[in-house]
Amino acid sequence: MTRRGLWLAPLLALGGCSGMQSPLAPAGAQAASISTLFWLMMAVCGFMYLLVMGGLVIAMLRGRRRRAVTADPAISPKDSGPSRTLLVWVALIVTGLTTLIVGSFLAERTIAKARAHDALEVRVTGHQWWWRIQYRDPVSGRWIETANELHLPLGRTTRVTLGSADVVHSFWVPNVAQKLDMIPGRLNLLDLTPTRAGWYRGQCAEFCGAQHAHMALDVKVESPQAFDAWLGAQARPATAPADPVAARGMAIVTGGACAMCHVVRGTAAIGKAGPDLTHFGARRSVAAGTLTMSRGAVQGWVAQPQALKPGSMMPAVPLSPADADAVSRYLLELK
Ligand code: CUA
């Protein structure tokens, strides 16, 4: 970067604050409280910083002048003792700290107050390196499982119960709410009240192993009607493909190695170790945000998972080109 380019760095950094993974572009009631608190802290701390720096510059200038004067040993600087300036400083510090304490208290209270009793119940479990997501069906009361893509109804509170299957992870969708750790052997509760529809990106925020950076979460905030339709579709078992190539893919997936670790509801695939694939093709990405959903991505992931996400539990599944084609066609048809 050239010297002139360096001046642009803060602007570029600020540009990163407006996107789909930013606590400064709030799209949820909880994130809005945190964002307000952030700007309050920024204002108070920025003001104090400028005052301290200004005081330092004045003291340096005065010191220089005084040294010039006291070069004459006959004149000694007068000892001023605790002055009015000191009292003003103490008052400023107390006011600043009190503002921060009150602001922080109010932000936490607003977040706690957002809790609703009729919240939608969702469980999210962290795995190395993906997210198991379960919705409680409000009608039947049973749990509906999916993975790596969280849908939230706009304007309604969703209570997420966070857990972990292995190591400590951290659930963070910065546009919607604060982050919260996912700790093995313990459940944490987090409320999400989205206020703006759209796609957002969540990210595991606690180092959890080699592929921590590849533990992302697609989050879609949609109207309650669209959400109900989506949840209804997720509750249904997979439909058998009509297309003969996809049907061959289904035989490979549900009768072979894939079925040991993955569930495709309505078929013989009932493995619980990996993500549920029942509606895999309807998702936006592959391998927890690692690749954008496409047939090429699915084929690449099945053939070379250890090249794309080294250390993950997904083993390479050697398939002939025709079989790889059939498998990817079937998986993308799982809408
Ligand atoms: Cu899971 Cu970092």
Residues whose N, C-alpha, C, O or C-beta is under 5 A from the ligand:
A	BS01	CUA	V168 H169 S170 C204 A205 E206 F207 C208 H212 M215
